[in-house]
Amino acid sequence: MSLASDTSVNYERKGYGRGLILGLTMAETMLLLVFCLLLAAGAIIAKKEKEAAEAKKSTIEAMERARLAETEADKARKENEALLTQVAKMMESATGKRIPDDEWRELVKAKQDVARIEKSGLTVEEAIKHAPVTKVMKEQALDEKTARELVPAVKKLAERGITAEETEKMASSLSVLRDNGFAEKDNPAVELAAALDKAAKATEEGNSKPHEWPPIISMSELEGYNFKVGSAELSDTFEIKLREKASEIAGRAKEYGVDLIEVIGHTDEQAMAGAVSNMDKGLKAVLDGEKPIASLHPADNAGLGLARAISVAELLESLPELKGLTILPMSGGQLILPGDRLTDGAQSGDVKARRRIEIRVRQRAEAIHSAYSSPG
């Protein structure tokens, strides 16, 4: 019996313990929570009341300032009316007639307008004089910045006698010049004039001599311009004749105003068998003057034509008559027949007329191109 009673007491104690929070009962906890909420609500209400009081105070101060401003404005208005009345009386006594208030107000406004005009740096007379210009600017919706930028340019155009109609017609041309960099030039007018003059001269020369090209100077074995067999070395006779040709070549270059000489080596169609070419490796040493032309061993007609052209070019470069001219060696090999016809491959034998050197004079490609291109 005692054991059952103890168990019941212990159970009740556990149940009572489960109803406690931090040593407080559930009811006490709820009361504490409500009290905390009331404290927070009170703080919020107090803050809102303070803000409302400050807002009300600011409103009252603003209304007071507005009232004072209105009072001052009313006072100034009354003083102004009194002053106007006094001035009107003075004007009436001076002129013998009374000036209406509206007319007087217009006079005051006119005086203020005159003051603003003079403040801008103009006299009334100047403002009246330039009124048509101002009207045009207003109609075209031009602001002050645009006018300041355009007026100097318009003034320069007028000084040069260029009309507005001409300017409008040349607007697209001006944009082309700008796109080609003339606007950034130090002296665009001079450079443009030079470019146009160069183009005009080139066009004039092209029109005056549409088909006049410098004739080709041909030197074949039939005329005694011989090389050693299978070699690019000049024979003594060839060297003498070539020196005699120097004045003719120089004369052609001067006559046609050119600065470049092309030396083209041609061969016949006899095959070159058994030779091993050293052209690729040996050309530079020969061109630099480190080795003689005899050190070159071409393995085909194209190489032989080039080696012979180099041999002739070396001699021409040493002649004083051709000083200042550029000399370029080239090869035609066995491809081109005399008369500028392409071979059909049917002539495979020994043909002296085909073994020749041709010399052409011409202008540099870049010089021709620059005459039609804009400078810079």
C-alpha positions in Angstrom: 0.0 0.0 0.0 2.8 2.4 0.9 4.6 1.6 -2.4 1.6 2.5 -4.5 1.1 5.8 -2.6 4.8 6.8 -3.2 4.4 6.0 -6.9 1.3 8.2 -7.1 3.1 11.1 -5.4 6.1 10.8 -7.6 3.9 10.9 -10.7 2.1 14.0 -9.5 5.4 15.7 -8.9 6.5 14.9 -12.5 3.3 16.2 -13.9 3.7 19.4 -11.9 7.3 19.7 -13.1 6.1 19.4 -16.7 3.9 22.5 -16.2 6.8 24.8 -15.2 9.0 27.0 -17.5 12.1 28.4 -15.9 10.5 27.8 -12.5 7.2 29.6 -13.5 3.9 28.1 -14.2 2.2 28.4 -17.6 -0.1 31.2 -16.3 2.9 33.2 -14.9 4.8 32.8 -18.2 1.8 34.1 -20.2 1.5 37.1 -17.8 5.2 37.9 -18.3 4.9 37.7 -22.1 1.9 40.1 -22.0 3.8 42.5 -19.9 6.8 42.5 -22.3 4.4 43.1 -25.2 2.9 46.0 -23.4 6.3 47.5 -22.8 7.2 47.3 -26.5 3.9 48.7 -27.6 4.3 51.6 -25.1 7.8 52.4 -26.6 6.5 52.3 -30.1 3.5 54.6 -29.2 5.8 57.0 -27.5 8.1 57.2 -30.5 5.2 57.8 -32.9 3.8 60.5 -30.6 7.3 62.2 -30.6 7.5 62.0 -34.4 4.0 63.4 -34.7 4.8 66.3 -32.4 8.0 67.1 -34.4 6.0 67.0 -37.7 3.4 69.2 -36.2 6.0 71.6 -35.0 7.7 71.6 -38.5 4.3 72.3 -40.1 3.6 75.2 -37.7 7.1 76.6 -38.4 6.6 76.3 -42.2 3.2 77.9 -42.0 4.7 80.7 -40.0 7.5 81.2 -42.5 4.9 81.2 -45.3 2.8 83.8 -43.4 5.9 86.0 -42.9 6.8 85.6 -46.6 3.3 86.6 -47.6 3.4 89.5 -45.2 6.7 90.6 -46.7 5.4 90.2 -50.2 2.3 92.2 -49.4 4.4 94.9 -47.8 6.7 95.0 -50.9 3.6 95.1 -53.1 2.2 98.0 -51.2 5.6 99.8 -51.2 5.8 99.2 -55.0 2.3 100.6 -55.5 3.1 103.6 -53.4 6.4 104.1 -55.3 4.5 103.8 -58.6 2.0 106.3 -57.4 4.7 108.7 -56.3 6.6 108.3 -59.6 3.3 108.7 -61.5 2.6 112.0 -59.6 6.1 113.2 -60.4 5.7 112.3 -64.1 2.3 113.9 -64.1 3.7 117.1 -62.6 6.6 117.1 -65.0 4.7 116.3 -68.2 1.3 117.8 -67.3 -0.5 114.5 -67.9 -1.2 111.3 -66.1 0.5 108.0 -67.3 -1.8 105.0 -66.9 -0.7 102.1 -64.7 -0.6 99.6 -67.6 1.7 101.9 -69.6 3.9 102.5 -66.6 4.2 98.7 -66.1 5.2 98.3 -69.7 7.9 101.0 -69.3 9.2 99.2 -66.2 9.3 95.9 -68.1 11.0 97.5 -71.1 13.6 98.9 -68.8 14.2 95.4 -67.4 14.5 93.9 -70.9 17.0 96.6 -71.9 19.0 95.7 -68.8 19.1 92.0 -69.8 20.1 92.9 -73.4 23.0 95.1 -72.1 24.0 92.4 -69.7 24.5 90.0 -72.7 27.0 92.4 -74.2 24.8 94.1 -76.8 23.4 97.5 -77.1 19.7 98.0 -77.9 20.6 99.3 -81.3 22.7 96.2 -82.0 19.9 93.9 -80.8 17.5 95.7 -83.2 20.0 95.4 -86.0 20.5 91.7 -85.6 16.9 90.9 -84.9 16.4 89.3 -88.4 19.4 87.0 -87.7 17.9 86.0 -84.4 14.6 85.3 -86.1 16.3 83.0 -88.6 18.1 81.1 -85.8 14.8 80.7 -84.0 13.1 79.4 -87.2 15.9 76.9 -87.7 15.9 75.8 -84.1 19.6 76.7 -83.7 21.0 76.8 -80.2 23.9 79.0 -79.0 26.4 76.2 -79.1 25.6 75.2 -82.7 25.7 78.9 -83.8 29.1 79.4 -82.2 30.5 76.4 -84.1 29.0 77.2 -87.5 29.3 81.0 -87.7 33.1 81.0 -88.2 32.8 78.4 -90.9 30.0 80.3 -92.7 32.1 83.5 -92.4 35.1 81.8 -94.1 32.9 80.5 -96.9 31.4 84.0 -97.5 34.9 85.5 -97.6 35.9 83.0 -100.3 32.8 83.8 -102.3 31.2 80.4 -101.8 27.4 80.6 -101.8 25.0 78.6 -99.6 23.8 76.8 -102.7 27.3 75.8 -103.6 28.0 74.7 -100.1 24.9 72.5 -100.1 25.9 70.9 -103.4 29.4 70.2 -102.1 28.3 68.7 -98.8 28.6 65.1 -100.0 32.1 65.9 -101.4 33.2 67.3 -98.1 32.1 64.1 -96.3 34.2 62.1 -98.8 37.3 64.3 -98.1 36.7 63.9 -94.3 36.4 60.1 -94.6 39.7 60.1 -96.6 41.5 61.9 -93.8 41.9 65.4 -95.3 40.2 67.0 -92.2 43.2 65.9 -90.1 45.9 67.3 -92.4 48.0 70.2 -91.4 47.2 72.0 -94.7 44.3 70.1 -96.3 43.8 72.7 -99.1 47.4 72.4 -100.3 47.5 68.6 -100.1 44.1 68.3 -101.9 45.3 70.6 -104.7 48.5 68.6 -105.1 46.5 65.3 -105.2 44.1 66.7 -107.8 46.9 68.1 -109.9 48.8 64.8 -109.8 45.6 62.9 -110.9 44.9 65.5 -113.6 48.5 65.1 -115.0 48.2 61.4 -114.9 44.9 61.5 -116.7 46.2 64.0 -119.3 49.3 61.8 -120.0 47.0 58.8 -120.2 44.7 60.5 -122.7 47.6 62.0 -124.8 49.5 58.7 -125.1 46.9 55.9 -124.7 48.9 53.4 -126.8 52.5 54.8 -126.6 54.5 52.3 -124.6 58.3 52.2 -124.7 59.4 49.7 -127.4 61.2 46.6 -126.4 64.9 46.4 -127.1 65.7 42.9 -128.3 69.2 41.4 -128.5 69.4 37.9 -130.0 72.3 35.6 -131.0 71.4 36.3 -134.7 72.7 39.9 -134.0 75.9 38.7 -132.3 74.7 38.9 -128.7 76.1 35.5 -127.7 76.6 33.7 -124.5 79.0 30.9 -124.0 77.2 27.5 -124.8 75.1 26.4 -121.8 76.4 29.2 -119.7 75.3 32.7 -118.6 78.7 34.3 -119.1 78.7 37.1 -121.7 80.9 36.8 -124.7 83.4 39.6 -125.4 81.3 40.7 -128.4 78.1 40.7 -126.3 79.7 42.8 -123.6 81.0 45.4 -126.2 77.6 45.6 -127.9 75.8 45.9 -124.5 77.9 48.8 -123.5 77.0 50.5 -126.7 73.3 49.9 -126.0 73.5 51.7 -122.6 72.9 55.2 -124.1 69.9 54.0 -126.0 68.4 52.4 -122.9 69.0 55.6 -120.9 67.4 57.6 -123.7 64.3 55.5 -123.6 64.0 55.8 -119.9 64.3 59.6 -120.1 61.9 59.9 -123.0 59.1 58.1 -121.3 59.9 59.3 -117.8 60.4 55.9 -116.3 62.8 54.6 -113.7 62.8 50.8 -114.0 64.5 48.5 -116.4 63.4 44.8 -116.9 66.0 42.4 -118.3 64.3 39.2 -119.6 66.3 36.1 -120.6 64.8 33.8 -123.3 66.1 30.5 -124.5 65.2 27.9 -127.2 63.6 24.6 -126.4 66.8 22.4 -126.4 66.6 20.3 -123.2 69.4 20.5 -120.7 70.2 17.0 -119.5 72.4 15.8 -116.8 72.8 19.1 -114.9 72.1 19.6 -111.2 70.9 23.1 -110.4 72.4 25.2 -107.7 70.3 28.3 -108.6 68.3 28.3 -105.3 71.4 28.3 -103.1 73.8 30.2 -105.4 71.6 33.2 -106.5 72.1 35.3 -103.5 75.9 35.1 -103.5 76.0 36.1 -107.2 73.5 39.0 -106.6 75.6 40.2 -103.7 78.7 40.1 -105.8 80.4 37.4 -103.7 80.6 34.9 -106.6 80.9 35.3 -110.4 78.0 34.5 -112.7 79.9 31.4 -113.9 79.3 29.8 -110.5 75.6 29.3 -111.3 74.6 26.0 -112.9 71.0 25.9 -114.1 69.3 22.6 -114.8 66.6 23.8 -117.1 65.8 26.6 -119.6 63.9 28.7 -117.1 67.0 28.8 -114.9 69.3 29.4 -117.8 67.2 32.4 -118.9 67.2 33.9 -115.4 71.0 33.4 -115.0 71.6 35.1 -118.4 69.3 38.0 -117.4 71.3 38.4 -114.1 74.5 38.5 -116.1 73.2 41.3 -118.3 71.7 43.2 -115.4 75.0 43.1 -113.5 76.8 44.8 -116.4 74.1 47.4 -116.9 74.2 48.3 -113.2 77.9 49.1 -113.6 77.4 51.6 -116.4 77.3 55.3 -115.5 74.6 56.1 -118.1 72.1 54.0 -116.2 72.9 55.3 -112.7 69.8 55.8 -110.6 67.6 53.3 -112.5 66.4 50.1 -111.0 67.3 47.0 -113.0 65.3 43.8 -112.5 66.4 40.4 -114.1 63.6 38.0 -115.1 63.3 34.8 -117.1 61.0 33.9 -120.0 62.6 30.5 -120.4 61.6 28.8 -123.6 57.9 29.8 -123.3 57.7 33.0 -125.4 58.5 33.2 -129.1 59.8 36.3 -130.8 56.8 38.6 -131.5 55.3 37.8 -128.0 53.7 34.6 -129.0 53.4 31.6 -126.7 55.3 28.5 -128.0 53.4 25.4 -129.0 56.4 23.2 -128.1 57.0 22.1 -131.7 60.5 23.8 -132.0 62.8 21.6 -130.0 66.0 22.3 -131.9 68.8 24.9 -132.0 67.1 28.2 -132.8 69.4 31.3 -132.4 66.6 33.8 -132.9 64.9 32.5 -129.8 68.0 32.8 -127.6 67.8 36.5 -126.8 67.7 39.1 -124.1 64.8 41.6 -124.1 65.0 44.9 -122.3 61.9 46.9 -121.3 61.6 50.2 -119.5 58.6 51.1 -117.4 57.4 53.1 -114.5 57.1 51.6 -111.0 53.6 50.3 -110.2 53.4 52.2 -106.9 54.2 55.5 -108.7 51.4 54.9 -111.2 49.0 54.0 -108.4 49.8 57.0 -106.2 48.8 59.4 -109.0 45.2 58.2 -108.6 45.2 57.7 -104.8 44.7 60.3 -102.1 47.7 61.4 -100.1 48.4 60.3 -96.5 
